[in-house]
Amino acid sequence: MNFNVVNQYRGQSIQAYDDGQVTVMGKIFTDNIIVLAKQTIEGWTEQSANALDQAAIDTLLALDVEILILGTGKQQIFPTPSLFAALANKGIGIEVMTTAAACRTYNILLAEERPVAAALLV
């Protein structure tokens, strides 16, 4: 699924998502990543959304964003309630959706110049 190009001056946009890969600013990623306006964090985690370990959660908590979009693959899978609580304590809102929906939503929020990150399980 290809997406319309977002103004690149606002940050890194996601150009495409297909099963098993995400294209960010022309680069194809096949591992789980976190996309932010100014950087992409590769190799974020190997766990599923409902089994994120403390290291994966700590990485999310360290992000300087107001909104975290969690893309959980082909199906929407909710993480443990402790992740929601930890993010809320840091003032970070979280939305959980399929990875395709997360890519689209991230691009929209990026275009609005919102402080957003997309944690994508590819």
KOLTILO-84731 format. One record per residue (C-alpha): residue number from 1; residue in one letter; x negated, y negated, z. Coordinates in Angstrom, 2 decimals, padded with zeros to 5 digits. Example, Ala and Ser with C-alpha at 12.3 -4.5 7.8 and 13.67 -1.06 7.14 Angstrom:
2
+-----+------+---------+---------+---------+
| seq | type |       X |       Y |       Z |
+-----+------+---------+---------+---------+
|   1 |    A | -012.30 |  004.50 |  007.80 |
|   2 |    S | -013.67 |  001.06 |  007.14 |
+-----+------+---------+---------+---------+
This chain:
122
+-----+------+---------+---------+---------+
| seq | type |       X |       Y |       Z |
+-----+------+---------+---------+---------+
|   1 |    M |  000.00 |  000.00 |  000.00 |
|   2 |    N | -001.55 | -003.28 | -001.10 |
|   3 |    F | -000.84 | -006.58 |  000.62 |
|   4 |    N | -000.84 | -010.15 | -000.61 |
|   5 |    V | -004.11 | -011.91 |  000.10 |
|   6 |    V | -004.02 | -014.23 |  003.10 |
|   7 |    N | -005.96 | -017.49 |  002.99 |
|   8 |    Q | -009.44 | -016.25 |  003.87 |
|   9 |    Y | -010.33 | -019.49 |  005.64 |
|  10 |    R | -008.03 | -018.40 |  008.45 |
|  11 |    G | -009.95 | -015.20 |  009.04 |
|  12 |    Q | -010.29 | -011.60 |  007.98 |
|  13 |    S | -007.18 | -010.31 |  006.29 |
|  14 |    I | -006.20 | -006.72 |  005.58 |
|  15 |    Q | -005.86 | -006.16 |  001.83 |
|  16 |    A | -004.64 | -002.56 |  001.78 |
|  17 |    Y | -003.67 |  000.43 |  003.87 |
|  18 |    D | -003.40 |  004.03 |  002.67 |
|  19 |    D | -003.33 |  007.20 |  004.73 |
|  20 |    G | -006.83 |  007.54 |  006.08 |
|  21 |    Q | -008.20 |  004.13 |  005.09 |
|  22 |    V | -007.83 |  000.40 |  005.64 |
|  23 |    T | -009.36 | -002.29 |  003.42 |
|  24 |    V | -010.47 | -005.46 |  005.23 |
|  25 |    M | -012.01 | -008.28 |  003.19 |
|  26 |    G | -012.92 | -005.83 |  000.43 |
|  27 |    K | -014.56 | -003.25 |  002.71 |
|  28 |    I | -012.93 |  000.17 |  003.12 |
|  29 |    F | -012.81 |  001.67 |  006.62 |
|  30 |    T | -011.93 |  005.32 |  007.26 |
|  31 |    D | -012.39 |  005.30 |  011.05 |
|  32 |    N | -010.31 |  003.62 |  013.73 |
|  33 |    I | -011.04 | -000.11 |  013.87 |
|  34 |    I | -010.09 | -003.36 |  015.55 |
|  35 |    V | -009.60 | -006.30 |  013.18 |
|  36 |    L | -009.94 | -009.85 |  014.46 |
|  37 |    A | -010.05 | -013.18 |  012.62 |
|  38 |    K | -013.85 | -013.33 |  012.75 |
|  39 |    Q | -014.99 | -009.71 |  013.05 |
|  40 |    T | -014.15 | -006.04 |  012.65 |
|  41 |    I | -015.09 | -003.59 |  015.39 |
|  42 |    E | -015.85 | -000.20 |  013.88 |
|  43 |    G | -015.62 |  003.19 |  015.60 |
|  44 |    W | -013.29 |  001.86 |  018.28 |
|  45 |    T | -011.95 |  005.21 |  019.50 |
|  46 |    E | -011.27 |  008.76 |  018.39 |
|  47 |    Q | -008.27 |  009.33 |  020.68 |
|  48 |    S | -004.60 |  009.11 |  019.80 |
|  49 |    A | -002.53 |  006.22 |  021.13 |
|  50 |    N | -001.08 |  008.21 |  024.03 |
|  51 |    A | -004.51 |  009.49 |  025.12 |
|  52 |    L | -006.73 |  006.39 |  025.07 |
|  53 |    D | -009.64 |  006.72 |  027.49 |
|  54 |    Q | -010.90 |  003.95 |  029.77 |
|  55 |    A | -013.65 |  002.92 |  027.33 |
|  56 |    A | -011.09 |  002.33 |  024.56 |
|  57 |    I | -008.85 |  000.40 |  026.95 |
|  58 |    D | -011.80 | -001.69 |  028.21 |
|  59 |    T | -012.61 | -002.68 |  024.63 |
|  60 |    L | -009.03 | -003.91 |  024.16 |
|  61 |    L | -009.10 | -005.80 |  027.46 |
|  62 |    A | -012.29 | -007.61 |  026.41 |
|  63 |    L | -010.68 | -009.11 |  023.30 |
|  64 |    D | -010.12 | -012.87 |  023.35 |
|  65 |    V | -006.59 | -012.79 |  021.90 |
|  66 |    E | -003.03 | -013.45 |  022.98 |
|  67 |    I | -001.44 | -010.71 |  020.86 |
|  68 |    L | -002.60 | -007.15 |  020.27 |
|  69 |    I | -000.98 | -005.14 |  017.49 |
|  70 |    L | -001.54 | -001.41 |  018.02 |
|  71 |    G | -001.15 |  000.66 |  014.86 |
|  72 |    T | -000.66 |  004.30 |  015.81 |
|  73 |    G | -000.86 |  006.08 |  012.45 |
|  74 |    K |  002.09 |  007.41 |  010.45 |
|  75 |    Q |  004.32 |  007.54 |  013.54 |
|  76 |    Q |  004.91 |  005.08 |  016.33 |
|  77 |    I |  003.35 |  006.57 |  019.47 |
|  78 |    F |  003.40 |  004.63 |  022.71 |
|  79 |    P |  000.26 |  004.47 |  024.86 |
|  80 |    T |  000.25 |  005.04 |  028.60 |
|  81 |    P |  002.09 |  002.45 |  030.72 |
|  82 |    S | -001.22 |  001.56 |  032.38 |
|  83 |    L | -002.41 | -000.03 |  029.11 |
|  84 |    F |  000.68 | -002.25 |  028.98 |
|  85 |    A |  000.12 | -003.30 |  032.60 |
|  86 |    A | -003.59 | -003.99 |  032.15 |
|  87 |    L | -002.98 | -006.12 |  029.06 |
|  88 |    A | -000.13 | -008.01 |  030.76 |
|  89 |    N | -002.42 | -008.79 |  033.71 |
|  90 |    K | -004.85 | -010.42 |  031.24 |
|  91 |    G | -002.07 | -012.34 |  029.49 |
|  92 |    I | -002.27 | -010.25 |  026.31 |
|  93 |    G |  001.00 | -009.23 |  024.67 |
|  94 |    I |  001.11 | -005.87 |  022.90 |
|  95 |    E |  003.24 | -004.59 |  020.05 |
|  96 |    V |  003.12 | -000.91 |  019.09 |
|  97 |    M |  004.04 |  000.21 |  015.57 |
|  98 |    T |  002.93 |  002.40 |  012.69 |
|  99 |    T | -000.43 |  001.44 |  011.19 |
| 100 |    A |  001.18 |  000.25 |  007.93 |
| 101 |    A |  003.51 | -002.07 |  009.88 |
| 102 |    A |  000.62 | -003.20 |  012.09 |
| 103 |    C | -001.40 | -004.24 |  009.03 |
| 104 |    R |  001.48 | -006.31 |  007.66 |
| 105 |    T |  002.23 | -007.89 |  011.04 |
| 106 |    Y | -001.41 | -008.74 |  011.66 |
| 107 |    N | -001.62 | -010.57 |  008.32 |
| 108 |    I |  001.50 | -012.60 |  009.10 |
| 109 |    L |  000.23 | -013.64 |  012.53 |
| 110 |    L | -003.21 | -014.40 |  011.11 |
| 111 |    A | -001.63 | -016.65 |  008.48 |
| 112 |    E |  000.15 | -018.48 |  011.32 |
| 113 |    E | -003.29 | -018.95 |  012.91 |
| 114 |    R | -002.25 | -017.00 |  016.00 |
| 115 |    P | -004.97 | -015.45 |  018.22 |
| 116 |    V | -004.30 | -011.84 |  017.20 |
| 117 |    A | -006.11 | -008.52 |  016.92 |
| 118 |    A | -005.04 | -005.31 |  015.22 |
| 119 |    A | -006.25 | -002.07 |  016.83 |
| 120 |    L | -005.68 |  000.46 |  014.06 |
| 121 |    L | -005.65 |  004.23 |  014.33 |
| 122 |    V | -006.37 |  005.25 |  010.77 |
+-----+------+---------+---------+---------+
